C-alpha cells in the first residue's frame, strides 16, 4: 500500500532540522573519537616502558634500621 499523501516538498521541509541534528551528532561523535585518538597518541609509552603503565610506580617506603 502506498502513502496517501506524497508531497515531497513539504516532507523535505519537515525533515530538514532532524537531519541537520543527526549530522551534527555524528560530527560531534567523530570529533570526540579523533580527540581521543590524539590524546592516546600523545600519552603513549616511552621506549622501554612496559605496556599499560600510565602513571609512575610508587616507590616502596624507606625502611629505617
N, C-alpha and C positions, 0 to 999 in steps of 0.2 A: 504494500500500500504506500502511496506517495504522500508527501506532506500537502496539506490543503492550501497553504499559502506560502509561496516561494518567492518572496520579494527580496532579491539578493542585495539590493542597495540598502534596505533597512537592516538586514542581517549584518552587513559589513559595519554599519554604524553601531549596532548593538554589541558587536564582538570586539571592537577596536580596543577599548580600555582593558578588558580582561586579557587580551593577547599581549598588550604592552606590559601589563603587570607580570604575566608569566615570563616574558622575555627578560624583564628586569630581575626577577627571582633567579633565573638561570645565570645571568651575568654576575649577580652577587655570589652565587654558589661557585662559579668558575673562578671568580676573583679570590675567594677565600681559599680555594684549593691551590691556586698559584702562590698566594702569600705563604701558605703553609709549606709548600714545596721549597720556596726560597729560604724560609726560616730554618727548615731542616737541613738544607744545604749549608747555610751559614754556621749552624751549630754542629756540624759534622765532627767525626772523630779525627783526632790528630794521628799521624803515623805512629804506630807502636802502642796506641791506646786500645784496650780491649773494646770490642763492640758492645753497645748497650750502656756504656757508662756515660752519664750525662753530667754528673757532679763529682768533684774530687772526693776521694775516700777520706773519712775522718781518721785522724791519727789516733792510735791507742793511747790511753792516758799514761803519763810518765810515772814510773814506779820509783819510790824513794827507799833507799836502803841504808 
